[in-house]
Amino acid sequence: MTQILFPETLDQAVALLARHDEARPIAGGTTLVAMRNAGLVDSSHLVSLDRIPGLRGIERLADGRIRVGAMTRHADTAASDLFTGSLAVVRKAAGMIANKVVRNMGTMGGSVANADPAADYLPALACADAVLSVLGPDGAREIPILTYVQDWYETALEPGEILTAITFPAPEDAPSAYRKIARVSGDYATASCAMALTPDGQGLRVAIGACGPGPIRDVQAEAVLHGHLQDPQAVAEFAAALVAKADPVDDVRGSADYRLALIPRLIASVLSDLISAKEAA
Ligand SMILES: Cc1cc2nc3c(=O)[nH]c(=O)nc-3n(C[C@H](O)[C@H](O)[C@H](O)COP(=O)(O)OP(=O)(O)OC[C@H]3O[C@@H](n4cnc5c(N)ncnc54)[C@H](O)[C@@H]3O)c2cc1C
């Protein structure tokens, strides 16, 4: 029999997670309840984050950064007008998650904590250089998104830690996009691509999803490509660098070979769209 606990502060939630072995936070419940029903999770206690003030909502900080509370629902992220320019990629990824029911219940914190390799936020967050704020028994700390996923469904979150917020650098005046290849609308990605141009239009940041345990980004290859976005050979070499870092699986959504073939195509097509958007602006 599982007990659901409703702390009213973050400190209470951290203390409850520490007190009960096998306790887990519950946010929107969309993934956790399905996992429980399938017998994949058997927690004695679920610690609801629902009544804790300050965990929901999106705000622009004084220095221009955008802060998203971990309990912010996908629908609110998809509808927010704070994700402009280089951060539009986050809003677009949120709008492509599942369906309206899941977007109205699921939260950014729940999705990031769950770290499904095929989920939509992680590549968007990697492209946008997000920083994760967590609180646990040893206090608060921050985790850069590029060091967050450590293996399949394994993250830098320690047991008992709660993800409290996701913070993005101030949006730049540069186009960004998110594209996912899925079997049907609303399905998890077979492969996905989150991309933003640099404000000078000469470089990019790109992260590939669903082709390994976590989002694939190569900052060094991005630096080499800077200034050569219109050179197909340079773009092909850049894409090959990301393919070399990929570690896809064969599953019901596609074979590993198919996923590897999608990476250069996604990069070329999203890049072409962003260059056109930049030229039209
Ligand atoms: C039918 C269906 C289709 C879906 N399709 C997609 C899709 O296309 N793309 C996509 O990206 N996602 C998809 N999802 C997943 C969806 O985005 C979920 O909303 C998300 O993965 C989990 O969010 P949640 O708030 O419901 O988390 P929960 O289900 O409450 O929790 C998920 C996990 O995260 C932990 N957790 C939750 N919040 C925190 C926190 N703040 N700190 C630490 N740990 C925490 C929980 O303990 C649990 O282990 C789908 C889900 C369903 C049910």
The ligand as an SDF file (V2000), in Angstrom:
LIG
                    3D

 53 58  0  0  0  0  0  0  0  0999 V2000
    0.6720    8.7470  -23.0330 C   0  0  0  0  0  0  0  0  0  0  0  0
    1.9320    9.5300  -22.7940 C   0  0  0  0  0  0  0  0  0  0  0  0
    2.6170   10.0300  -23.8920 C   0  0  0  0  0  0  0  0  0  0  0  0
    3.8020   10.7640  -23.6780 C   0  0  0  0  0  0  0  0  0  0  0  0
    4.4550   11.2750  -24.7650 N   0  0  0  0  0  0  0  0  0  0  0  0
    5.5520   12.0420  -24.5820 C   0  0  0  0  0  0  0  0  0  0  0  0
    6.2310   12.6690  -25.6740 C   0  0  0  0  0  0  0  0  0  0  0  0
    5.8510   12.5560  -26.8380 O   0  0  0  0  0  0  0  0  0  0  0  0
    7.3310   13.4070  -25.4000 N   0  0  0  0  0  0  0  0  0  0  0  0
    7.7960   13.6040  -24.1210 C   0  0  0  0  0  0  0  0  0  0  0  0
    8.7880   14.3080  -23.9140 O   0  0  0  0  0  0  0  0  0  0  0  0
    7.1660   13.0500  -23.0530 N   0  0  0  0  0  0  0  0  0  0  0  0
    6.0600   12.2810  -23.2620 C   0  0  0  0  0  0  0  0  0  0  0  0
    5.4120   11.7400  -22.1820 N   0  0  0  0  0  0  0  0  0  0  0  0
    5.9610   11.9680  -20.8210 C   0  0  0  0  0  0  0  0  0  0  0  0
    5.4120   13.2670  -20.2720 C   0  0  0  0  0  0  0  0  0  0  0  0
    6.1350   14.3580  -20.8010 O   0  0  0  0  0  0  0  0  0  0  0  0
    5.4760   13.3460  -18.7490 C   0  0  0  0  0  0  0  0  0  0  0  0
    4.7410   14.4520  -18.4220 O   0  0  0  0  0  0  0  0  0  0  0  0
    6.8300   13.4790  -18.0960 C   0  0  0  0  0  0  0  0  0  0  0  0
    7.7570   12.5350  -18.5180 O   0  0  0  0  0  0  0  0  0  0  0  0
    6.7220   13.2860  -16.5880 C   0  0  0  0  0  0  0  0  0  0  0  0
    6.2050   14.4070  -16.0260 O   0  0  0  0  0  0  0  0  0  0  0  0
    5.3210   14.3230  -14.7150 P   0  0  0  0  0  0  0  0  0  0  0  0
    5.2680   15.7210  -14.1880 O   0  0  0  0  0  0  0  0  0  0  0  0
    4.0190   13.6750  -15.0050 O   0  0  0  0  0  0  0  0  0  0  0  0
    6.2120   13.4310  -13.7530 O   0  0  0  0  0  0  0  0  0  0  0  0
    5.8410   12.1990  -12.7850 P   0  0  0  0  0  0  0  0  0  0  0  0
    5.1590   11.1280  -13.5930 O   0  0  0  0  0  0  0  0  0  0  0  0
    5.1150   12.6940  -11.5890 O   0  0  0  0  0  0  0  0  0  0  0  0
    7.2860   11.7340  -12.3580 O   0  0  0  0  0  0  0  0  0  0  0  0
    8.1730   11.1490  -13.2960 C   0  0  0  0  0  0  0  0  0  0  0  0
    9.4830   10.7790  -12.5550 C   0  0  0  0  0  0  0  0  0  0  0  0
   10.1910   11.9350  -12.1750 O   0  0  0  0  0  0  0  0  0  0  0  0
   10.3340   12.0150  -10.7460 C   0  0  0  0  0  0  0  0  0  0  0  0
   10.1080   13.4310  -10.4370 N   0  0  0  0  0  0  0  0  0  0  0  0
    9.0350   14.1790  -10.7850 C   0  0  0  0  0  0  0  0  0  0  0  0
    9.2430   15.4670  -10.4430 N   0  0  0  0  0  0  0  0  0  0  0  0
   10.4540   15.5310   -9.8670 C   0  0  0  0  0  0  0  0  0  0  0  0
   11.2310   16.6000   -9.3220 C   0  0  0  0  0  0  0  0  0  0  0  0
   10.7980   17.8740   -9.3490 N   0  0  0  0  0  0  0  0  0  0  0  0
   12.4340   16.3180   -8.7910 N   0  0  0  0  0  0  0  0  0  0  0  0
   12.9050   15.0400   -8.7880 C   0  0  0  0  0  0  0  0  0  0  0  0
   12.2260   13.9900   -9.3010 N   0  0  0  0  0  0  0  0  0  0  0  0
   11.0160   14.2310   -9.8360 C   0  0  0  0  0  0  0  0  0  0  0  0
    9.3160   11.0600  -10.1750 C   0  0  0  0  0  0  0  0  0  0  0  0
    9.7260   10.5440   -8.9340 O   0  0  0  0  0  0  0  0  0  0  0  0
    9.2680    9.9880  -11.2630 C   0  0  0  0  0  0  0  0  0  0  0  0
   10.3510    9.1010  -11.1020 O   0  0  0  0  0  0  0  0  0  0  0  0
    4.2630   11.0000  -22.3650 C   0  0  0  0  0  0  0  0  0  0  0  0
    3.5520   10.4910  -21.2750 C   0  0  0  0  0  0  0  0  0  0  0  0
    2.3960    9.7700  -21.4710 C   0  0  0  0  0  0  0  0  0  0  0  0
    1.6320    9.2660  -20.2740 C   0  0  0  0  0  0  0  0  0  0  0  0
  1  2  1  0
  2  3  1  0
  2 52  2  0
  3  4  2  0
  4  5  1  0
  4 50  1  0
  5  6  2  0
  6  7  1  0
  6 13  1  0
  7  8  2  0
  7  9  1  0
  9 10  1  0
 10 11  2  0
 10 12  1  0
 12 13  2  0
 13 14  1  0
 14 15  1  0
 14 50  1  0
 15 16  1  0
 16 17  1  0
 16 18  1  0
 18 19  1  0
 18 20  1  0
 20 21  1  0
 20 22  1  0
 22 23  1  0
 23 24  1  0
 24 25  2  0
 24 26  1  0
 24 27  1  0
 27 28  1  0
 28 29  2  0
 28 30  1  0
 28 31  1  0
 31 32  1  0
 32 33  1  0
 33 34  1  0
 33 48  1  0
 34 35  1  0
 35 36  1  0
 35 46  1  0
 36 37  1  0
 36 45  1  0
 37 38  2  0
 38 39  1  0
 39 40  1  0
 39 45  2  0
 40 41  1  0
 40 42  2  0
 42 43  1  0
 43 44  2  0
 44 45  1  0
 46 47  1  0
 46 48  1  0
 48 49  1  0
 50 51  2  0
 51 52  1  0
 52 53  1  0
M  END
$$$$
